[in-house]
Amino acid sequence: MSGPAAKSAGTTEPKAAAASASPWRLAIEEFFASPVAVVGLVLLLGVVIIAVFAPWISPQNPYDLAQIDIMDGRQPPGTQSMEGLTFWLGSDDQGRDMLSAIFYGLRISLAVGVVSALVALALGTVMGMVAAFFGGWVDSLIMRIVDIQLSFPAILIALILIAVLGQGVDKVVIALITVQWAYYARTVRGTALVERRREYIEAATCLALSRPRILFRHLLPNCLPPLIVVATVQVAGAIALEATLSFLGLGLPITEPSLGLLIANGFEYLLSGKYWISFFPGIALLVTIVAINLVGDQLRDILNPRLKK
């Protein structure tokens, strides 16, 4: 075959191949086509690896009293401890290696942010789908609760809950879940209201399928794309909010330090020139949040092309 027919066949083959490709494969290819998204993913993977393997890659356990010496307190970056350990990022007022403290702080910050976001995601998803599917007074009740909660600043609600519940990892997680679930509920409700009017939901209802099966087998998968975007934003927001609470002394206790608490520990020494105690944990917190947001922005563009600039 030659001539125009061959040219037309050659031009239609790539289109046919693109059309036959799976949506997930196309989404992955589009994600890795963005240099910014790749940089964010690399940074995020690096942060996660450091947090997971912190006990094995840290020069010391900064919260083991047998490994620290107060005489090594507030040493500048590059100095050595009395035992020969090099403080590459300096030490804090207790003689703890800042590099090790940051590695351990990342574990707490990421764990609190991810766990609270996942639980809030599950709770908000259920509440949003129930509100959209049943409608009526159920929808009005759930949405009024969501409206009331979203009318107050998240930091204010978290401060009130921490003041009532007290300090601790579990208390901070409960406060963050309470703050976040309403965002997921409103997002899911908006998507589910559109989906429940489609033919496949009407067909499932006519087949007398159980309501839980309709909700979680048919309705939930079509609500996932916007949820993924919201989840990435909320993980970064939860990490930042926990750091704020810990910086104010209302978050995690000193025995379970996060990046926010590490920043707070060195805040009083900034004016005396001991910048490294707060500066390096602040950089670690900034890199973590920026990496999550970069990945989330690209996921938003892929899952909802209408939001692209």
Summary of the structure (lengths in Angstrom):
residues: 309
radius of gyration: 24.7
end to end distance: 43.4
largest distance: 84.6
contacts: 1014
relative contact order: 0.13
helix: 75%
strand: 2%
